Amino acid sequence: MSPESNLTRRVCALSLRLCGELLAGLRFIAFGTLLAAALPTAARGFELLRVNNNPCERNAQHLFWKDHTAAVDTSRLEPRFQQIADDARGRWNESIRGFTFRTRAAAAGLCSRDGVATTEFSATTCGGASFGDALAVTRSVWNTDGTLVDADVLFNANHPAVRGEAVFLEVALHELGHVLGLDHSDACGASGAGTLMKSALGFERLQWPQADDIAGAEFIYPPPSGAGVPEGANACAILPSGARSRPALPFQAMPVLLLIRSLVRLRARSTSRACSAVRSKG
């Protein structure tokens, strides 16, 4: 039996929330165009790609690149999109400490096993299937022990939304999250709100990996011993400078905090007056 005999291929049409098992060997992850109407709640963690295609089965081996690095080829994109994709790669590299996206020209191109994550616009997914409403699809190939051996990112050439620069940046960041081994943050029932790896676009454009996305990546690829916070990062959220993250406390909590502060000050003044009265009697 070959080391890849148990690999499976799965197509997820995220905007329709449908998944179906197909041929052995590959896995596709589509990034849908559905807009989430969720309230600005806190992010809800991360999920990992696993050998059995079930991110919710925590005991199953997760996918990973053996050398903690993956090669990416953006040269097949139009110049302006190549620049954005390279920027997305750089933003992941600035955000995590145990993994690196590097550049390398693909030897064989899109949808081939060459060990390079080729990025390209395409009218169909690998195998000729339609994108449907998906903005992009990530194809990953792995061994039964979870080691990733290849990946490719296909952007939907027929969807006008993906050609908006802000949307393209977010989608590129999202797909590179799949390349390194992250699944959708809402795959197992959590809301995924505020995370880059949520299965549907939200109203707010995310320009960096968010705190839970980073936590997921560093779960797969632990930072080297003694590694500090990445340069330009926030020590609390571990987010790069300029990242658009959610506040540490929900906005709805602010009135409660103000009320508590007012009560504390009022009690302090009452205590002060009582102490003054005692002293005057002394």
SULDA-V652205 format. One record per residue. RES is the residue in one small letter. SS is DSSP state (helix for helix, strand for strand, loop for the rest). OMEGA is omega as a letter, one per 20 degrees, with the letter a starting at -180 (NA if undefined). NEAR is the number of other ideal C-beta (glycine too) atoms within 12 Angstrom. Layout:
BEGIN
RES_SS_OMEGA_NEAR, RES_SS_OMEGA_NEAR
END
This chain:
BEGIN
m_loop_a_7, s_loop_a_10, p_loop_a_15, e_loop_a_23, s_loop_a_11, n_loop_a_20, l_loop_r_33, t_loop_r_27, r_loop_a_28, r_strand_r_35, v_strand_r_32, c_strand_r_38, a_strand_a_29, l_loop_a_38, s_loop_r_24, l_loop_a_20, r_loop_r_19, l_strand_r_16, c_strand_r_24, g_strand_r_16, e_strand_r_18, l_loop_a_20, l_loop_r_16, a_loop_r_18, g_loop_a_26, l_loop_r_33, r_strand_r_41, f_strand_r_42, i_strand_a_45, a_strand_r_43, f_strand_a_45, g_strand_a_34, t_strand_a_30, l_strand_r_25, l_strand_a_19, a_strand_a_26, a_loop_a_13, a_loop_r_24, l_loop_a_16, p_loop_r_22, t_loop_a_22, a_loop_r_26, a_loop_a_35, r_loop_r_28, g_loop_a_32, f_loop_r_37, e_loop_a_38, l_strand_r_40, l_loop_a_43, r_strand_a_32, v_loop_a_31, n_loop_r_25, n_loop_r_33, n_loop_a_23, p_loop_a_38, c_loop_r_20, e_loop_a_18, r_loop_a_15, n_loop_r_12, a_loop_a_21, q_loop_r_25, h_strand_a_34, l_loop_a_40, f_strand_r_34, w_loop_a_35, k_loop_a_19, d_loop_a_16, h_loop_r_25, t_strand_r_26, a_strand_r_42, a_strand_a_30, v_strand_r_40, d_strand_r_34, t_loop_a_38, s_loop_a_23, r_loop_r_27, l_loop_r_32, e_loop_a_20, p_helix_a_12, r_helix_r_16, f_helix_r_30, q_helix_r_24, q_helix_r_19, i_helix_r_31, a_helix_r_42, d_helix_r_27, d_helix_r_29, a_helix_r_42, r_helix_r_39, g_helix_a_28, r_helix_r_38, w_helix_a_47, n_helix_r_33, e_helix_a_29, s_helix_a_47, i_loop_a_41, r_loop_a_26, g_loop_a_28, f_loop_a_38, t_strand_r_28, f_strand_r_40, r_strand_a_23, t_strand_r_23, r_loop_r_20, a_loop_r_18, a_loop_a_27, a_loop_a_15, a_loop_r_15, g_loop_a_22, l_loop_r_33, c_loop_r_32, s_loop_a_22, r_loop_r_27, d_loop_r_21, g_loop_a_27, v_strand_r_36, a_strand_r_48, t_strand_r_39, t_strand_a_43, e_strand_r_36, f_strand_a_30, s_strand_r_32, a_loop_r_18, t_loop_r_23, t_loop_r_37, c_loop_a_35, g_loop_r_22, g_loop_r_12, a_loop_r_27, s_loop_r_22, f_loop_a_35, g_loop_r_27, d_loop_a_27, a_loop_r_42, l_loop_a_42, a_strand_r_49, v_strand_r_49, t_strand_r_49, r_strand_r_40, s_strand_r_45, v_strand_a_36, w_strand_r_36, n_loop_a_24, t_loop_r_23, d_loop_r_19, g_loop_a_27, t_strand_r_26, l_strand_a_44, v_strand_r_31, d_strand_r_38, a_strand_r_45, d_strand_r_45, v_strand_r_52, l_strand_r_43, f_strand_a_45, n_strand_a_35, a_loop_a_25, n_loop_a_22, h_loop_a_30, p_helix_a_13, a_helix_a_27, v_helix_r_39, r_helix_r_23, g_loop_a_20, e_helix_a_21, a_helix_r_22, v_helix_a_31, f_helix_r_38, l_helix_a_36, e_helix_a_41, v_helix_r_46, a_helix_r_47, l_helix_a_49, h_helix_a_50, e_helix_r_45, l_helix_r_47, g_helix_r_51, h_helix_a_47, v_helix_a_47, l_helix_r_49, g_loop_r_44, l_strand_r_49, d_loop_r_46, h_loop_a_40, s_loop_r_40, d_loop_a_32, a_loop_a_35, c_loop_r_21, g_loop_r_13, a_loop_a_26, s_loop_a_27, g_loop_a_37, a_loop_r_31, g_loop_r_39, t_loop_r_46, l_loop_a_51, m_loop_r_51, k_loop_a_41, s_loop_r_40, a_strand_r_36, l_strand_r_38, g_strand_r_34, f_loop_a_19, e_loop_r_24, r_loop_r_21, l_loop_a_40, q_loop_r_30, w_loop_r_40, p_loop_a_48, q_loop_a_43, a_helix_a_37, d_helix_r_37, d_helix_r_47, i_helix_r_44, a_helix_r_31, g_helix_r_43, a_helix_a_47, e_helix_r_30, f_helix_r_24, i_helix_a_35, y_loop_a_34, p_loop_r_18, p_loop_r_24, p_loop_r_14, s_loop_r_8, g_loop_a_7, a_loop_r_17, g_loop_r_13, v_loop_r_21, p_loop_a_31, e_loop_r_14, g_loop_a_19, a_strand_r_27, n_loop_a_23, a_loop_a_14, c_loop_a_13, a_loop_a_28, i_loop_r_31, l_loop_r_36, p_strand_r_31, s_loop_a_20, g_loop_r_16, a_loop_r_29, r_loop_a_27, s_loop_r_32, r_loop_r_28, p_loop_a_21, a_loop_r_18, l_loop_r_15, p_loop_r_18, f_helix_a_15, q_helix_a_13, a_helix_a_16, m_helix_r_14, p_helix_r_13, v_helix_r_14, l_helix_r_17, l_helix_r_12, l_helix_r_13, i_helix_r_14, r_helix_r_14, s_helix_r_14, l_helix_r_14, v_helix_r_14, r_helix_r_14, l_helix_r_14, r_helix_r_14, a_helix_r_14, r_helix_r_14, s_helix_r_14, t_helix_r_14, s_helix_r_14, r_helix_a_14, a_helix_r_14, c_helix_r_14, s_helix_a_13, a_helix_r_12, v_helix_a_11, r_helix_a_10, s_helix_r_9, k_helix_a_8, g_loop_NA_7
END
